[in-house]
Amino acid sequence: MKNTLLFLLLTLFFFSCQSPNGGQKDANHKYTNHLIDQSSPYLLQHAHNPVDWHPWGDEALNKAKAENKMLLISVGYSACHWCHVMEHESFEDTTVAKIMNDNFVCIKVDREERPDIDDVYMTACHAATGKSCGWPLNAFALPDGRPVWAGTYFPKKEWMNVLNYFLKEREKNSAKMEEYAVNLTKGIQDSEKIQINTATANFTANNLENIGNNFLKQIDFKRGGRKGAPKFPMPNNYEFLLRYHDVTKNDQALEAVTKTLDEMAAGGIYDQLGGGFARYSVDGEWHVPHFEKMLYDNGQLVGLYAMAYRLTKNPRYKKVLEETLTFISRELTDSNGGFYSSLDADSEGEEGKFYVWTSEEIDSLLTNENDLSIFREYYDVKKRGNWEHNKNVLRYRQTIASVAEKTKTTESEITTSLDRSKKILFDYRATRVRPGLDDKILTGWNALMLSGYVEAYRAWGDETYLKTALKNANFIKSTMLQKDFRLNRNYKSKKSVINAFLDDYALTIKAFTDLYQVTFDEEWLQLASGMADYVITHFHDPASGMFFYTSDLDPPLVVRKMELADNVIPGSNSAMARSLFTLGTFLYQPKYLELSQQMMNNMSTTIVPSEQPSFYSNWCNLYLQMAHTPYEVAVIGNDFATKQKALMGQFLPNAFFLGGKTEGSLALLEGKLQEDRTMIYVCQNKVCKLPVEEVERAVTLIK
């Protein structure tokens, strides 16, 4: 069967799609299906398809069993271009819809709301096809949900062939279909099995060096990022390299980071007019992006640029930070303090149309000849375009100084001219038809953005960033967090109906501990501890020492999976292990530390010898902290805020900060308050050096 269908599979990896707003029951729509009451913009996009789509749930699953029909599970997301193409070609076609409705129970899934479902059937796709798979993901399953086969995008004619193939196969070879389901389900179950490591944990500097060397072998030192194309921002990779540079003083690690950040900031992947980063670039130069903007990318990149700024003081990094956070505030922030999920790549049915420019458009808008000349020179504007169809994707390949020399102008005049021109083009761009907005709010993604705001505040102390972080944290606390410390994952149109997954908890715990370190408000540690205990109760697997992705309270899928590797978002187990390590250090809680150490010990046998440790970059961060014991830096006394702020601006990535005006309730602060003095204690493993009053002396003790 696999061979029969392989020729149909067109693997279109990580593309982006348009997301028109969903519908209502009214006379303007001929069809309305079971998605009409959903809140997900992606599901609502399909609510008026002639396909009788159901959301995932008991109603659809029971219907499939009662009618003995196969499940057809179609997974996508709002910013997925090829999801939109397949909808238009097939799911809006009444002939295709009739085949689907008569013979299958059809389920639509927003992968951003239900990553657990996506993970099961995406793993099935990898196993069934032997290839990389992307979205839209289309899976065929028996009525009980066990997958038989899965593929990605299909043009209409080939999609109809696939549908008819499965109809005939189920009718004539039901025993073979059962065999496929048994084997594929077992393959999914075995895909992420891990054995508990009973050997004594031993995290060494030598092993860390091996990890670092293998990491650096994959770096493109000419253009930044990993070698080759396409190029994806993978923020956690460069966080590791920054931390690795800090503890080893390896200059090549720092070069890998700065080259990547410089090239990204100069490329078309960065919105040169409005701030913010697109999902990835299709080429090896960060030039032409897939134009969708995702919250999770921007939240992590803000944090990364803020860390790099604290080390390098590069003013370009500060500018990227300011522009990106202005974009987040302007376009992805709700009045309640939550952050929206994404902006589509498409507008008016064309990818990137909102962002690109013809030479003639720019000529007509920049009427000052000098400004026009400077803008064209700096942003690589070509008469015939620097991209397809005579369009220009704005980027810069030279410095302000080199443009000043070419145009016989001062650098200050160049900067002023560019700012003037950028405003003209930005204001004009605002009149275009905007890309679609996915305004659902996801807890884990909000936690990433919250941590990004905290890092930005640490970089140079802008109180606006701290206020935004606190507003978002209070939104999560009041809206997503329940009294028993259970979290909800999603929020849209005042609905919050999906139980949170492991990454939501792990990333929120991290965000709240980050927030404690800049506020010294113990409430955030108490909330983080409550969530950690909840996760241990409902997600932990004692047999492996790891955590399942789903709670034991969730209706079971055909497989209860674990997420072990890291991707663009840190994997949920690595994020949980790091959160437990940090929280255990602050609260002096051995249970958290032991769990974290066991998880790292389990993974170390995979990571240390790996030629591709970047697939485990967040684990690498934890390995570094266990090989090089972090500092516990306590600032306590009436003037704690001044000294805390001065310390925050330093690049001290292997230090945890705690303190306040009083000793509070933390055991690490007990006995450290001295009357009429504000002291700084630099400790490791709860053993402290003599306290000092001067920030500079404390930094020397740490470094």
GIURVEN-V34599 format. One record per pair of residues at least 24 apart in sequence whose C-alpha atoms are under 7 Angstrom apart, sorted by the first residue. I is the first residue (numbers start at 1). J is the second residue. Records with the same first field share a line. If there is no record, write none. Layout:
BEGIN
I->J ; J
END
This chain:
BEGIN
2->128 ; 129
6->129
8->158
9->151 ; 152 ; 154
10->152 ; 153 ; 154
11->132 ; 133 ; 134 ; 152 ; 153
12->134 ; 153
13->133 ; 134 ; 135
14->134 ; 135
15->80 ; 81 ; 82 ; 290
16->79 ; 80 ; 81 ; 82 ; 290 ; 292 ; 345
17->78 ; 79 ; 80 ; 81 ; 82 ; 83 ; 84 ; 344 ; 345 ; 346
18->78 ; 79 ; 80 ; 81 ; 84 ; 344 ; 345 ; 346 ; 436
19->45 ; 78 ; 79 ; 344 ; 436
20->45 ; 436
21->45
22->47
23->47 ; 48
39->492 ; 493
40->440
41->78 ; 438
42->77 ; 78 ; 110
43->108 ; 110
49->91 ; 92
50->91 ; 92 ; 94 ; 97
51->91 ; 97 ; 100 ; 101
52->101 ; 106
53->106 ; 107 ; 108
54->106 ; 107 ; 108
55->107 ; 108 ; 109
56->107 ; 108 ; 109
60->105
61->143
64->105 ; 143
65->143 ; 144
68->143
69->103 ; 104 ; 105 ; 143
70->104 ; 105 ; 140 ; 141 ; 142 ; 143
71->104 ; 105 ; 106 ; 140 ; 141 ; 142 ; 143 ; 145
72->104 ; 105 ; 106 ; 107 ; 139 ; 140 ; 141
73->106 ; 107 ; 108 ; 138 ; 139 ; 140
74->107 ; 108 ; 109 ; 136 ; 137 ; 138 ; 139
75->108 ; 109 ; 110 ; 111 ; 118 ; 135 ; 136 ; 137 ; 138
76->109 ; 110 ; 111 ; 135 ; 136 ; 137
77->110 ; 111 ; 112
78->438
79->292 ; 343 ; 344 ; 345
82->136 ; 153
83->135 ; 136
86->153 ; 155
89->155 ; 156
90->156
96->160
113->490
121->147 ; 150
123->188
124->149 ; 150 ; 184 ; 188
125->149 ; 150 ; 151
145->558
146->181 ; 185 ; 558
147->181 ; 184 ; 185
148->177 ; 180 ; 181 ; 184
189->559
192->562 ; 564
194->544
195->544 ; 602
196->544 ; 545 ; 602
197->601 ; 602
201->601
203->623 ; 626 ; 627
204->627
205->627
207->608
208->624
211->608 ; 613
214->611 ; 612 ; 613
215->612 ; 613 ; 614
216->253
219->256
221->256 ; 259
223->259 ; 260 ; 263 ; 285
224->256 ; 259 ; 260 ; 263
225->260
228->284
229->282 ; 283 ; 284
230->281 ; 282 ; 283 ; 284
231->280 ; 281 ; 282 ; 283 ; 284 ; 286
232->280 ; 281
233->280
234->568
235->300 ; 301 ; 304
236->617 ; 618
237->614 ; 617
239->304
240->617 ; 620 ; 621
243->653
266->395 ; 396 ; 397
267->395 ; 396
268->393 ; 394 ; 395
272->394 ; 395
273->422 ; 426
274->323 ; 327 ; 426
275->323 ; 324 ; 327
276->324 ; 327
287->395
288->393
290->345
291->345 ; 352
292->343 ; 344 ; 345
293->342 ; 343 ; 344
294->341 ; 342 ; 343
295->341 ; 342 ; 445
296->445 ; 448 ; 449
299->448 ; 449 ; 452
300->448 ; 449 ; 452
302->452 ; 456
303->451 ; 452 ; 455 ; 456
306->455 ; 456 ; 459
307->455
309->459
310->459 ; 649 ; 650 ; 651
311->651
336->475
337->471 ; 472 ; 475
338->441 ; 446 ; 472 ; 475
339->441 ; 446
340->438 ; 439 ; 440 ; 441
341->438 ; 439 ; 440 ; 441 ; 442
342->437 ; 438
343->435 ; 436 ; 437 ; 438
344->435 ; 436 ; 437
345->435
346->435
347->433 ; 434 ; 435
348->433
354->429 ; 432 ; 433 ; 434 ; 435
356->391 ; 392 ; 393
357->391 ; 392 ; 393
358->385 ; 390 ; 391 ; 392
359->383 ; 385
366->421
371->417 ; 421
375->418
378->403
440->490 ; 491 ; 492
441->490 ; 491 ; 492
442->489 ; 490 ; 491
443->489 ; 490 ; 504
444->503 ; 504 ; 507 ; 508
447->507 ; 508 ; 511
448->507
450->511
451->511 ; 514
454->514 ; 515
458->648 ; 649
459->649
460->649
485->530 ; 531 ; 534
486->534
501->549 ; 550 ; 551
502->549 ; 550 ; 572
503->572
505->531
506->572 ; 575 ; 576 ; 579
507->575
509->579
510->579
517->657 ; 658
520->658 ; 659 ; 660
545->598 ; 599
546->573 ; 599
547->573
565->615 ; 616
566->615 ; 616 ; 617 ; 618
567->615
570->618
574->618 ; 619
578->622
587->666
588->667
629->684
630->654 ; 655 ; 684
631->655 ; 656 ; 682 ; 683 ; 684
632->656 ; 657 ; 682 ; 683 ; 684
633->657 ; 658 ; 680 ; 681 ; 682 ; 683
634->658 ; 659 ; 669 ; 680 ; 681 ; 682
635->659 ; 660 ; 679 ; 680 ; 681
636->660 ; 661 ; 662 ; 673 ; 678 ; 679 ; 680
637->661 ; 662 ; 673 ; 677 ; 678 ; 679
638->678
639->678
640->678
643->695
647->695
END
